[in-house]
Amino acid sequence: MLEIKEVYKTFNKGTVNEKCALNGLNLILNDGDFCTVIGGNGAGKSTMLNAIAGVWPVDSGAIIIDGKDVSALPEHKRASYLGRVFQDPMTGTVADMEIAENLAIAARRGKKRGLSWGVKASEKEKFREMLKEFDLGLEDRMTNKVGLLSGGQRQAITLLMATIQKPKLLLLDEHTAALDPRTAAKVLELSDKIISENNLTALMVTHNMKDAITHGNRLIMMSEGKIILDISGEEKKKLTVENLLEKFEQVSGSKLENDRMLLSD
């Protein structure tokens, strides 16, 4: 479903601030893979997601989604392949529009639109059923403005908007980092449910090693713009945070110095 071939990206080339963010990155995701991504600050995690989404062009290499080389496509032309949820719950929704209106926009993305106004009754019923599964009481608040919701509720709406059209690839960019632990756990539970029920292929960047181990069928660790660990199957199921730290030290030759990652576990 996703193939990244020898991708390089350097920012501020030729200046004192030159930074090699992706350094010959290679990754293959099979259809239905749910892969968690972990690594220290500046490892290239979010840069990889931005490269896939086409936020800016890569210097060299290829990005292939579902057999199509999208390397030369701008961000808006890749949107039909992707769903994305960001760290900030304020991103991805329109605050002064109702829940139902936000969901309708997501449901109609990429489709031809007529001049009819508002959300159809059939759409409302469909959205109600979807929201009911979240168990957050949102199905009874569909006329509420999204800006009035809590961060967790808003992130749940964003997650539904990102997956309502069953994208080829779902990108989750530290989408629970700004939430309190209880709400974060609920949003992760919803993520698991949506990915599993729709058999989606997903990449989830996280700073939390426990979450990276617990969720998904595959875990990759990045360092200096490339993948240094790729663990799946039974090996991933048996992983502990201590194992993961040991493996990082063995592969990289240094200790993981990232307070945010270490304290989250």
Residue frames relative to the residue before (quaternion, step in Angstrom):
aa qw qx qy qz dx dy dz
M 1.0000 0.0000 0.0000 0.0000 0.00 0.00 0.00
L 0.7856 0.0712 -0.0415 0.6133 3.57 1.13 -0.67
E 0.0309 0.7728 -0.6337 0.0187 3.54 -1.01 0.86
I 0.0835 -0.7647 0.6386 0.0191 3.53 -0.80 1.10
K 0.0704 -0.8320 0.5502 -0.0130 3.58 -0.57 1.17
E 0.8559 -0.1826 0.1096 0.4713 3.54 -0.72 1.17
V 0.2258 0.8041 -0.5161 0.1899 3.59 0.81 1.00
Y 0.0835 -0.7760 0.6251 0.0069 3.53 -0.95 1.03
K 0.0858 0.7711 -0.6296 0.0401 3.55 -1.14 0.72
T 0.0099 -0.7814 0.6233 -0.0283 3.55 -0.77 1.12
F 0.2525 -0.7619 0.5811 0.1343 3.55 -0.91 0.96
N 0.8503 0.1426 -0.1206 0.4920 3.58 -1.24 0.63
K 0.0520 0.8425 -0.5315 0.0709 3.56 0.94 0.95
G 0.8374 0.2246 -0.1694 0.4686 3.54 -1.08 0.81
T 0.6486 0.4678 -0.3361 0.4975 3.59 1.26 0.25
V 0.6672 -0.4850 0.3663 0.4305 3.58 -1.30 0.10
N 0.6819 0.4729 -0.2769 0.4844 3.57 1.24 -0.42
E 0.2889 0.7831 -0.5102 0.2074 3.61 1.21 0.30
K 0.0269 0.8010 -0.5941 0.0690 3.56 -0.85 1.02
C 0.2593 -0.7415 0.6011 0.1468 3.56 -0.74 1.11
A 0.1646 -0.8396 0.5150 0.0524 3.58 -0.23 1.31
L 0.7677 0.1054 -0.0686 0.6283 3.59 1.11 -0.72
N 0.1028 -0.8430 0.5271 -0.0324 3.52 -0.62 1.21
G 0.7906 -0.2498 0.1254 0.5447 3.58 0.34 1.27
L 0.1593 0.8344 -0.5084 0.1412 3.57 1.02 0.88
N 0.0119 -0.7753 0.6311 -0.0222 3.55 -0.97 1.00
L 0.1751 0.7730 -0.5949 0.1338 3.56 -0.94 0.91
I 0.0654 -0.7621 0.6422 0.0506 3.56 -1.08 0.80
L 0.0900 -0.7711 0.6290 0.0396 3.58 -0.87 1.03
N 0.3148 -0.7443 0.5585 0.1871 3.55 -0.83 0.98
D 0.6667 -0.4901 0.3799 0.4135 3.55 -1.27 0.42
G 0.8144 0.2330 -0.1867 0.4975 3.59 -0.76 1.04
D 0.4583 0.6652 -0.4629 0.3650 3.62 1.24 0.03
F 0.0949 -0.7317 0.6703 0.0792 3.56 -1.11 0.77
C 0.0211 -0.8454 0.5284 -0.0750 3.53 -0.11 1.38
T 0.2252 -0.7556 0.6004 0.1335 3.58 -0.81 1.02
V 0.2024 -0.7842 0.5822 0.0712 3.56 -1.09 0.83
I 0.0290 0.8031 -0.5912 0.0685 3.55 -0.75 1.07
G 0.2511 0.7547 -0.5786 0.1804 3.57 -1.22 0.50
G 0.6231 -0.5688 0.3904 0.3685 3.57 -1.22 0.38
N 0.7129 -0.4020 0.3330 0.4683 3.56 -1.32 -0.03
G 0.8282 0.2029 -0.1557 0.4986 3.57 -0.93 0.89
A 0.4089 0.7334 -0.4595 0.2892 3.59 1.25 0.25
G 0.5679 -0.6171 0.3698 0.3998 3.58 1.23 -0.47
K 0.3500 0.7809 -0.4649 0.2271 3.59 1.28 0.15
S 0.7461 0.3753 -0.2180 0.5049 3.59 0.63 -1.12
T 0.5763 0.5749 -0.3745 0.4439 3.57 1.16 -0.60
M 0.6299 0.5310 -0.3279 0.4623 3.58 1.03 -0.80
L 0.6648 0.4955 -0.3083 0.4664 3.60 0.92 -0.88
N 0.6503 0.5115 -0.3119 0.4671 3.59 1.01 -0.79
A 0.6227 0.5322 -0.3334 0.4668 3.57 1.10 -0.72
I 0.6475 0.5096 -0.3138 0.4717 3.59 0.98 -0.86
A 0.7145 0.4619 -0.2498 0.4624 3.58 0.95 -0.94
G 0.4517 -0.7135 0.4377 0.3087 3.61 1.22 -0.28
V 0.2177 0.7973 -0.5316 0.1855 3.58 1.14 0.62
W 0.7502 -0.0716 0.0322 0.6565 3.55 1.24 -0.65
P 0.5718 -0.6040 0.4138 0.3701 3.62 -1.16 0.43
V 0.4348 -0.6593 0.5354 0.2994 3.58 -1.15 0.56
D 0.5910 -0.5857 0.4170 0.3658 3.59 -1.21 0.44
S 0.7713 -0.1532 0.1195 0.6061 3.56 1.03 -0.84
G 0.5902 0.5534 -0.4355 0.3947 3.55 -1.29 0.36
A 0.3593 -0.7393 0.5362 0.1920 3.56 -1.32 0.06
I 0.1500 -0.7452 0.6431 0.0928 3.53 -1.24 0.69
I 0.0489 -0.8163 0.5736 -0.0465 3.55 -0.57 1.24
I 0.0686 -0.7911 0.6078 0.0052 3.57 -0.77 1.10
D 0.8450 -0.0789 0.0024 0.5289 3.55 -0.73 1.15
G 0.7553 -0.4138 0.1984 0.4679 3.57 0.93 0.96
K 0.6757 0.4657 -0.3023 0.4849 3.63 1.24 -0.13
D 0.3754 -0.7142 0.5489 0.2184 3.54 -0.87 1.01
V 0.0935 -0.8297 0.5503 0.0078 3.57 -0.43 1.26
S 0.3074 0.8116 -0.4641 0.1773 3.59 1.32 0.05
A 0.7515 0.3894 -0.2110 0.4890 3.59 0.99 -0.81
L 0.5516 0.6304 -0.3958 0.3765 3.61 1.25 -0.13
P 0.4405 -0.6723 0.5167 0.2949 3.62 -1.00 0.76
E 0.7482 -0.4447 0.2686 0.4127 3.54 -1.32 0.41
H 0.7053 0.4834 -0.2960 0.4257 3.62 0.77 -0.99
K 0.6715 0.4891 -0.3076 0.4640 3.59 1.16 -0.52
R 0.6270 0.5015 -0.3398 0.4898 3.58 1.29 -0.18
A 0.4767 0.7252 -0.4101 0.2804 3.58 1.27 -0.41
S 0.6372 0.5476 -0.3386 0.4236 3.60 1.05 -0.68
Y 0.6597 0.4993 -0.3037 0.4726 3.59 1.23 -0.40
L 0.8018 0.3716 -0.1033 0.4564 3.52 1.10 -0.84
G 0.1252 -0.6991 0.6891 0.1437 3.48 -1.40 0.39
R 0.0155 -0.8276 0.5610 -0.0107 3.61 -0.91 0.78
V 0.0896 -0.7638 0.6377 0.0435 3.55 -1.06 0.85
F 0.2750 -0.7970 0.5256 0.1134 3.55 -0.75 1.14
Q 0.6908 -0.4747 0.3559 0.4131 3.54 -1.36 0.16
D 0.7139 0.4386 -0.2452 0.4877 3.57 0.95 -0.90
P 0.4057 -0.7350 0.4871 0.2407 3.62 -0.59 1.11
M 0.6012 0.5723 -0.3604 0.4257 3.61 1.24 -0.35
T 0.6297 0.5293 -0.3293 0.4635 3.59 1.25 -0.40
G 0.7728 0.3903 -0.2577 0.4290 3.56 -1.05 0.71
T 0.7399 0.2770 -0.2120 0.5753 3.59 1.28 -0.07
V 0.3869 -0.6721 0.5684 0.2748 3.57 -1.31 0.29
A 0.4198 -0.7807 0.4083 0.2182 3.55 -0.27 1.36
D 0.7735 0.3668 -0.2071 0.4735 3.63 0.88 -0.87
M 0.5846 0.5155 -0.4015 0.4810 3.58 1.21 0.51
E 0.5953 -0.5926 0.4142 0.3506 3.55 -1.20 0.58
I 0.6703 -0.4733 0.3823 0.4249 3.56 -1.30 0.35
A 0.6812 0.5011 -0.2891 0.4486 3.60 0.82 -1.04
E 0.6540 0.5156 -0.3153 0.4550 3.59 1.02 -0.80
N 0.6260 0.5290 -0.3278 0.4700 3.59 1.04 -0.77
L 0.6737 0.4898 -0.2946 0.4685 3.57 0.92 -0.91
A 0.6286 0.5415 -0.3311 0.4494 3.59 1.05 -0.74
I 0.6165 0.5391 -0.3378 0.4638 3.58 1.04 -0.79
A 0.6769 0.4914 -0.2881 0.4661 3.57 0.93 -0.97
A 0.6642 0.5223 -0.3022 0.4413 3.58 0.97 -0.88
R 0.7376 0.4136 -0.2213 0.4857 3.60 1.11 -0.66
R 0.3774 0.7487 -0.4787 0.2604 3.57 1.27 0.03
G 0.8285 0.2021 -0.1734 0.4925 3.54 -0.89 1.00
K 0.6366 0.5170 -0.3347 0.4642 3.60 1.27 -0.08
K 0.5684 -0.5682 0.4575 0.3805 3.56 -1.24 0.42
R 0.1813 -0.8004 0.5670 0.0712 3.55 -0.98 0.88
G 0.3273 -0.7418 0.5549 0.1861 3.53 -1.02 0.85
L 0.6592 -0.5160 0.3786 0.3948 3.54 -1.26 -0.38
S 0.4348 0.6977 -0.4717 0.3188 3.60 1.25 0.04
W 0.3381 -0.7693 0.5235 0.1410 3.55 -1.07 0.82
G 0.8013 0.3445 -0.2261 0.4338 3.57 -1.14 0.63
V 0.5640 -0.5889 0.4741 0.3322 3.51 -1.42 -0.02
K 0.4446 -0.7111 0.4805 0.2563 3.57 -0.79 1.03
A 0.6258 -0.5538 0.4021 0.3742 3.56 -1.22 0.59
S 0.6465 0.5248 -0.3203 0.4517 3.58 1.01 -0.82
E 0.6327 0.5201 -0.3236 0.4738 3.57 1.09 -0.73
K 0.6345 0.5455 -0.3271 0.4392 3.56 0.96 -0.89
E 0.6617 0.5097 -0.3016 0.4598 3.56 0.95 -0.89
K 0.6394 0.5234 -0.3087 0.4710 3.56 1.04 -0.86
F 0.6647 0.4972 -0.2996 0.4702 3.59 0.94 -0.92
R 0.6137 0.5655 -0.3376 0.4354 3.58 1.04 -0.84
E 0.6678 0.5023 -0.2912 0.4657 3.57 0.94 -0.93
M 0.6446 0.5215 -0.3155 0.4614 3.58 1.01 -0.83
L 0.6922 0.4865 -0.2755 0.4563 3.56 0.89 -0.97
K 0.5730 0.6086 -0.3653 0.4096 3.57 1.14 -0.70
E 0.6514 0.5413 -0.3104 0.4316 3.56 1.03 -0.83
F 0.6007 0.5791 -0.3562 0.4206 3.58 1.19 -0.44
D 0.2426 -0.8093 0.4989 0.1933 3.57 1.25 -0.48
L 0.4983 0.6350 -0.4365 0.3974 3.58 1.01 0.89
G 0.5310 -0.6534 0.3886 0.3744 3.58 1.29 0.11
L 0.4203 0.7426 -0.4418 0.2768 3.58 1.27 0.14
E 0.5627 0.6160 -0.3899 0.3899 3.61 1.17 -0.48
D 0.6986 0.4284 -0.2648 0.5082 3.62 1.21 -0.44
R 0.7013 0.4311 -0.2601 0.5046 3.59 1.29 0.10
M 0.2475 0.8357 -0.4701 0.1392 3.57 1.19 0.48
T 0.6785 0.4583 -0.3049 0.4864 3.61 1.17 -0.37
N 0.4720 0.6665 -0.4414 0.3718 3.60 1.30 0.04
K 0.4902 -0.6219 0.5180 0.3236 3.54 -1.16 0.63
V 0.5383 -0.6534 0.4306 0.3128 3.59 -0.93 0.92
G 0.6077 0.5883 -0.3418 0.4096 3.60 1.11 -0.66
L 0.6479 0.5215 -0.3140 0.4579 3.60 1.25 -0.37
L 0.5660 0.6247 -0.3739 0.3866 3.60 1.27 -0.22
S 0.5566 -0.5691 0.4743 0.3759 3.56 -1.28 0.34
G 0.6973 -0.4758 0.3299 0.4226 3.58 -1.26 0.29
G 0.6720 0.5061 -0.2923 0.4549 3.57 0.97 -0.90
Q 0.6475 0.5092 -0.3109 0.4741 3.57 1.00 -0.87
R 0.6631 0.5092 -0.3029 0.4574 3.54 0.99 -0.87
Q 0.6489 0.5073 -0.3169 0.4702 3.57 1.02 -0.78
A 0.6071 0.5417 -0.3460 0.4672 3.60 1.12 -0.65
I 0.6380 0.5106 -0.3149 0.4828 3.59 1.03 -0.82
T 0.6485 0.5216 -0.3131 0.4575 3.59 0.95 -0.90
L 0.6328 0.5363 -0.3159 0.4605 3.57 1.04 -0.84
L 0.6625 0.4911 -0.2961 0.4819 3.56 0.98 -0.85
M 0.6431 0.5243 -0.3174 0.4591 3.59 1.00 -0.82
A 0.6760 0.5121 -0.2860 0.4460 3.57 1.01 -0.85
T 0.7782 0.3491 -0.1635 0.4957 3.58 1.15 -0.61
I 0.4240 0.7484 -0.4419 0.2548 3.60 1.26 -0.15
Q 0.7438 0.3511 -0.2092 0.5289 3.59 1.16 -0.58
K 0.4375 -0.7286 0.4315 0.3025 3.57 1.29 0.39
P 0.0723 -0.8422 0.5337 0.0233 3.61 0.42 1.20
K 0.6159 -0.5291 0.4263 0.3988 3.56 -1.26 0.39
L 0.8029 0.0442 0.0320 0.5935 3.54 1.05 -0.85
L 0.1931 -0.7730 0.5975 0.0907 3.57 -0.92 0.98
L 0.1435 -0.7917 0.5920 0.0453 3.57 -0.78 1.10
L 0.0623 -0.7911 0.6085 -0.0063 3.58 -0.64 1.16
D 0.1004 -0.8430 0.5284 -0.0021 3.56 -0.26 1.32
E 0.7622 -0.3310 0.1571 0.5337 3.58 0.12 1.35
H 0.1555 0.8721 -0.4544 0.0933 3.56 1.07 0.81
T 0.7076 0.3914 -0.2886 0.5127 3.63 1.24 0.01
A 0.4231 0.7569 -0.4329 0.2464 3.61 1.28 -0.10
A 0.7241 0.4357 -0.2497 0.4728 3.61 1.06 -0.68
L 0.6145 0.5685 -0.3324 0.4345 3.59 1.30 0.02
D 0.5503 -0.5748 0.4685 0.3838 3.57 -1.21 0.42
P 0.7023 -0.5160 0.2794 0.4031 3.63 -1.12 0.59
R 0.6672 0.5022 -0.3158 0.4504 3.60 0.91 -0.85
T 0.6768 0.4788 -0.2860 0.4806 3.59 0.93 -0.93
A 0.6152 0.5521 -0.3374 0.4505 3.57 1.04 -0.82
A 0.6489 0.5193 -0.3135 0.4594 3.58 0.96 -0.88
K 0.6464 0.5195 -0.3149 0.4617 3.60 1.03 -0.81
V 0.6686 0.4932 -0.2983 0.4698 3.59 0.93 -0.91
L 0.6354 0.5122 -0.3287 0.4753 3.61 1.06 -0.71
E 0.6152 0.5390 -0.3328 0.4692 3.57 1.07 -0.76
L 0.6546 0.5021 -0.2980 0.4801 3.59 1.00 -0.87
S 0.6229 0.5435 -0.3326 0.4537 3.57 1.04 -0.82
D 0.6419 0.5254 -0.3106 0.4640 3.58 0.92 -0.95
K 0.6716 0.5224 -0.2871 0.4400 3.55 0.89 -1.03
I 0.6912 0.4797 -0.2774 0.4639 3.59 0.84 -1.01
I 0.6610 0.5065 -0.3072 0.4605 3.59 0.93 -0.90
S 0.6847 0.4957 -0.2791 0.4556 3.56 0.93 -0.94
E 0.7053 0.4839 -0.2747 0.4392 3.59 0.78 -1.03
N 0.7561 0.3597 -0.1983 0.5096 3.59 1.09 -0.71
N 0.3554 -0.7621 0.4618 0.2823 3.57 1.38 0.05
L 0.2145 0.8072 -0.5158 0.1908 3.56 0.93 0.97
T 0.3685 -0.6528 0.6043 0.2698 3.54 -1.31 0.42
A 0.0199 0.8442 -0.5299 0.0789 3.59 -0.64 1.08
L 0.1648 -0.7256 0.6601 0.1030 3.51 -1.31 0.66
M 0.0251 -0.8161 0.5771 -0.0142 3.60 -0.64 1.08
V 0.2088 -0.7609 0.6061 0.1001 3.56 -0.58 1.20
T 0.0896 0.7904 -0.6002 0.0837 3.56 -0.89 0.95
H 0.3579 -0.6999 0.5643 0.2522 3.58 -1.22 0.46
N 0.6259 0.5588 -0.3217 0.4387 3.58 1.30 -0.22
M 0.3679 -0.7743 0.4731 0.2034 3.58 -0.39 1.23
K 0.6195 0.5385 -0.3517 0.4501 3.60 1.04 -0.69
D 0.6544 0.5028 -0.3080 0.4734 3.58 0.96 -0.86
A 0.6397 0.5353 -0.3233 0.4469 3.58 1.00 -0.82
I 0.6759 0.4801 -0.2796 0.4842 3.57 1.08 -0.77
T 0.7021 0.5074 -0.2661 0.4229 3.57 0.91 -1.00
H 0.7837 0.3430 -0.1628 0.4916 3.58 0.92 -0.90
G 0.7896 0.3337 -0.2475 0.4517 3.53 -1.19 0.63
N 0.4751 -0.6701 0.4995 0.2751 3.55 -1.33 0.21
R 0.7731 0.2320 -0.1134 0.5794 3.56 1.31 -0.11
L 0.1096 -0.7857 0.6072 0.0436 3.58 -1.08 0.75
I 0.0371 -0.7747 0.6299 0.0414 3.57 -0.97 0.85
M 0.1911 -0.7551 0.6145 0.1256 3.53 -1.14 0.69
M 0.2023 -0.7923 0.5690 0.0872 3.55 -0.92 0.98
S 0.0539 0.7585 -0.6489 0.0254 3.52 -1.26 0.57
E 0.8591 0.0039 -0.0366 0.5104 3.57 -0.95 0.95
G 0.7551 -0.4650 0.2129 0.4103 3.54 0.87 1.05
K 0.7465 0.2969 -0.2425 0.5438 3.58 1.18 0.37
I 0.5543 -0.6034 0.4570 0.3461 3.55 -1.29 0.28
I 0.1356 -0.8131 0.5633 0.0572 3.59 -0.76 1.05
L 0.7725 0.1597 -0.1148 0.6038 3.59 1.27 -0.32
D 0.0146 0.7736 -0.6328 0.0307 3.57 -1.04 0.82
I 0.0521 0.8314 -0.5401 0.1195 3.56 -0.20 1.35
S 0.0836 0.8047 -0.5827 0.0775 3.60 -0.87 0.91
G 0.7700 0.4045 -0.2554 0.4222 3.55 -1.37 -0.11
E 0.8431 -0.1422 0.1303 0.5020 3.55 -1.12 -0.81
E 0.6055 0.5706 -0.3546 0.4268 3.57 1.06 -0.76
K 0.6645 0.4949 -0.3034 0.4705 3.60 0.99 -0.84
K 0.6385 0.5486 -0.3285 0.4283 3.58 0.97 -0.86
K 0.7213 0.4408 -0.2395 0.4775 3.59 1.07 -0.74
L 0.4550 0.7250 -0.4251 0.2944 3.59 1.27 -0.18
T 0.0883 -0.7311 0.6691 0.1005 3.53 -1.27 0.54
V 0.6694 -0.4756 0.3653 0.4384 3.58 -1.26 0.25
E 0.6329 0.5378 -0.3290 0.4494 3.59 1.02 -0.84
N 0.6260 0.5332 -0.3303 0.4634 3.61 0.98 -0.87
L 0.6749 0.5229 -0.2909 0.4318 3.52 0.89 -1.04
L 0.6498 0.5056 -0.3088 0.4762 3.58 1.00 -0.83
E 0.6354 0.5269 -0.3210 0.4643 3.57 1.01 -0.82
K 0.6610 0.5132 -0.3008 0.4575 3.56 0.92 -0.96
F 0.6243 0.5391 -0.3360 0.4546 3.57 1.01 -0.82
E 0.6712 0.5033 -0.2975 0.4557 3.57 0.90 -0.96
Q 0.6431 0.5338 -0.3192 0.4467 3.59 1.00 -0.86
V 0.7308 0.4471 -0.2390 0.4571 3.55 0.86 -1.02
S 0.7715 0.3797 -0.1920 0.4730 3.58 0.87 -0.96
G 0.3948 -0.7325 0.4678 0.2979 3.58 1.20 -0.48
S 0.7451 0.2945 -0.2148 0.5585 3.59 1.26 0.28
K 0.5585 -0.5977 0.4485 0.3601 3.55 -1.26 0.35
L 0.4918 -0.6322 0.5047 0.3220 3.55 -1.20 0.58
E 0.0565 -0.8096 0.5842 -0.0056 3.57 -0.50 1.19
N 0.3924 0.6769 -0.5208 0.3414 3.52 0.13 1.32
D 0.3269 -0.7926 0.4821 0.1800 3.56 -0.09 1.31
R 0.6356 0.5530 -0.3415 0.4166 3.57 0.96 -0.86
M 0.6782 0.4807 -0.2854 0.4770 3.58 0.95 -0.87
L 0.6967 0.4876 -0.2794 0.4458 3.56 0.86 -0.99
L 0.6851 0.4861 -0.2898 0.4586 3.60 0.94 -0.86
S 0.6273 0.5526 -0.3483 0.4240 3.60 1.10 -0.58
D 0.7163 0.4207 -0.2544 0.4952 3.58 1.22 -0.23
